Amino acid sequence: MQFAQSSFVPVVLGLFGLGTGYLVWGPQELTGRPERSPAVDRSMGVWGLFMPGLCQLVTGILLFVGLSWFQVFHDKPLYMAALAFSAYGIHWFALGWNRFQANDPRPNLGMSVAFIILSVLGLIVFFKAPDGWPVGLLFCGLTGVYVAELFVSVRAPIGERLLGLAHIVTGLWLMYLTFATVLDVTSGYTWPHA
């Protein structure tokens, strides 16, 4: 049984979910407003669990299934996208839960190193891919996020503000990629997209 190739690669769900999460968390990290409290941490945690967490995990699973079981996607860089969406989604479940519980961020040091490596891998894959520079640029932003996360985990004074700025800038780029990709698929626009 052979399935036809699909032009509807589900990346927009993951892009939008992560972008929304970044735009929810980033301003609070950058400005310190609203101030951290149990209620704010619970609210931020729920946003982290469901937007970047669930949206990315669903996207990653759909990509892996489409690439391996049904073979409806054929672009090799999508293998990297499947890995990234799945891993980032699962990691956001941990981040969201830890924020919901107001847990200590210091154990995130090892996570930061692993996700810097994963982000650099994505950067290499997508800058090497034909027309992959918009997603390569996204992975530059993701690398910046995890470098900033490293500073947060060692409680460097500038860490959380740096992380907030990286979240906002990368979140806005994610929103652009969502917008451009949907317009390309649905309306034939030719803006650079994912």
C-alpha positions as CSV (number, residue, x, y, z in Angstrom):
1,M,0.0,0.0,0.0
2,Q,1.5,3.3,-1.1
3,F,0.2,6.7,0.0
4,A,0.5,9.8,-2.1
5,Q,2.9,12.5,-1.1
6,S,1.3,15.2,1.0
7,S,1.9,18.9,0.6
8,F,0.3,19.5,3.9
9,V,3.2,19.1,6.2
10,P,1.9,19.8,9.8
11,V,4.7,22.1,10.9
12,V,2.5,25.1,11.3
13,L,0.9,23.6,14.5
14,G,4.3,23.3,16.1
15,L,5.5,26.7,15.0
16,F,2.3,28.4,16.2
17,G,2.3,26.5,19.6
18,L,6.0,27.3,20.3
19,G,5.6,30.9,19.2
20,T,2.6,31.4,21.4
21,G,4.4,29.9,24.4
22,Y,7.4,32.2,23.7
23,L,5.2,35.2,23.5
24,V,3.4,34.3,26.8
25,W,6.6,33.5,28.7
26,G,9.0,36.1,27.1
27,P,7.4,39.4,28.3
28,Q,7.1,38.1,31.9
29,E,10.8,37.0,31.9
30,L,12.0,40.2,30.3
31,T,10.0,42.7,32.4
32,G,9.3,40.7,35.6
33,R,5.6,41.6,35.2
34,P,3.5,40.2,36.4
35,E,5.7,39.4,39.4
36,R,6.2,35.7,40.1
37,S,3.7,34.2,42.5
38,P,2.0,30.8,42.9
39,A,-0.9,32.0,40.7
40,V,1.4,33.4,38.0
41,D,3.6,30.3,38.0
42,R,0.5,28.1,37.6
43,S,-0.8,30.2,34.8
44,M,2.5,30.2,33.0
45,G,2.9,26.5,33.6
46,V,-0.4,25.7,31.9
47,W,0.5,27.8,28.9
48,G,3.9,26.0,28.7
49,L,2.3,22.5,28.9
50,F,-0.4,23.0,26.3
51,M,0.9,25.5,23.6
52,P,4.6,24.8,23.1
53,G,4.4,21.3,24.8
54,L,1.3,19.7,23.3
55,C,1.4,21.5,19.9
56,Q,5.0,20.6,19.2
57,L,4.7,17.0,20.4
58,V,1.7,16.3,18.2
59,T,3.6,17.9,15.3
60,G,6.7,15.8,15.9
61,I,4.7,12.6,16.1
62,L,2.7,13.4,12.9
63,L,6.0,14.1,11.1
64,F,7.7,10.9,12.3
65,V,4.6,8.8,11.4
66,G,4.3,10.6,8.0
67,L,8.0,10.0,7.3
68,S,8.4,6.5,8.4
69,W,5.1,4.6,8.5
70,F,3.1,6.2,5.7
71,Q,5.9,7.9,3.8
72,V,3.8,10.8,2.8
73,F,6.6,13.3,3.5
74,H,9.9,13.0,1.6
75,D,12.0,16.1,2.3
76,K,14.9,14.8,4.4
77,P,15.2,18.0,6.6
78,L,11.7,17.0,7.9
79,Y,13.5,14.2,9.8
80,M,15.3,17.0,11.8
81,A,12.0,18.8,12.2
82,A,10.4,15.7,13.6
83,L,13.2,15.2,16.1
84,A,13.1,18.9,17.1
85,F,9.4,19.2,17.5
86,S,9.2,16.0,19.5
87,A,12.1,16.8,21.8
88,Y,11.1,20.4,22.3
89,G,7.5,19.4,22.9
90,I,8.4,16.9,25.6
91,H,10.9,19.3,27.2
92,W,8.1,22.0,27.4
93,F,6.0,19.5,29.3
94,A,8.8,19.4,31.8
95,L,9.3,23.2,31.8
96,G,5.6,23.9,32.1
97,W,5.2,21.4,34.9
98,N,8.2,22.8,36.8
99,R,6.9,26.3,36.4
100,F,3.4,25.2,37.5
101,Q,5.0,23.7,40.6
102,A,7.4,26.6,41.1
103,N,10.3,24.2,41.1
104,D,14.0,25.2,41.2
105,P,15.4,25.9,37.6
106,R,19.0,25.0,38.5
107,P,18.7,21.4,37.3
108,N,18.0,22.8,33.8
109,L,21.7,23.3,33.2
110,G,22.1,19.8,31.6
111,M,18.9,20.3,29.6
112,S,20.3,23.6,28.3
113,V,23.5,21.9,27.1
114,A,21.6,19.1,25.3
115,F,19.2,21.6,23.7
116,I,22.0,23.9,22.6
117,I,23.5,20.9,20.8
118,L,20.1,20.0,19.2
119,S,19.5,23.6,18.1
120,V,23.0,23.8,16.5
121,L,22.2,20.5,14.7
122,G,19.0,22.0,13.3
123,L,20.9,25.2,12.3
124,I,23.3,23.1,10.3
125,V,20.6,20.9,8.7
126,F,18.4,23.8,7.6
127,F,21.1,26.2,6.4
128,K,22.4,23.4,4.3
129,A,18.9,22.5,2.9
130,P,17.8,24.3,-0.3
131,D,15.6,27.3,0.7
132,G,16.0,26.3,4.4
133,W,17.4,29.5,5.6
134,P,14.1,30.7,7.3
135,V,14.1,27.6,9.5
136,G,17.9,27.9,9.9
137,L,17.3,31.4,11.3
138,L,14.7,29.9,13.6
139,F,17.3,27.5,15.0
140,C,19.7,30.4,15.5
141,G,17.0,31.9,17.8
142,L,16.5,28.5,19.5
143,T,20.3,28.3,20.1
144,G,20.0,31.8,21.7
145,V,17.1,30.6,23.9
146,Y,19.1,27.7,25.3
147,V,22.3,29.7,25.8
148,A,20.1,32.2,27.8
149,E,18.5,29.2,29.6
150,L,22.0,28.1,30.7
151,F,22.5,31.5,32.3
152,V,19.1,31.2,34.1
153,S,20.0,27.8,35.5
154,V,23.2,29.1,37.1
155,R,21.3,32.1,38.4
156,A,23.2,34.7,36.5
157,P,21.6,38.1,37.1
158,I,21.0,38.8,33.4
159,G,19.8,35.3,32.6
160,E,16.0,35.7,32.9
161,R,15.9,39.0,31.1
162,L,18.1,37.6,28.3
163,L,15.9,34.5,28.1
164,G,12.8,36.8,27.9
165,L,14.3,38.8,25.0
166,A,15.3,35.6,23.2
167,H,11.8,34.2,23.7
168,I,10.2,37.4,22.3
169,V,12.4,37.7,19.2
170,T,12.2,34.0,18.4
171,G,8.5,34.0,19.1
172,L,7.9,36.8,16.6
173,W,9.9,34.9,14.0
174,L,7.8,31.8,14.7
175,M,4.6,33.8,14.1
176,Y,6.1,35.1,10.8
177,L,6.9,31.5,9.8
178,T,3.4,30.3,10.7
179,F,1.8,33.2,8.8
180,A,4.0,32.7,5.7
181,T,3.7,29.0,5.6
182,V,-0.1,29.0,5.8
183,L,-0.3,31.7,3.1
184,D,2.0,29.7,0.9
185,V,0.1,26.4,1.2
186,T,-3.4,27.9,1.1
187,S,-3.1,30.9,-1.2
188,G,0.0,30.5,-3.3
189,Y,2.1,33.2,-1.7
190,T,5.9,32.9,-2.1
191,W,7.2,34.5,1.1
192,P,10.2,32.6,2.6
193,H,8.6,30.1,5.0
194,A,9.1,26.8,6.8
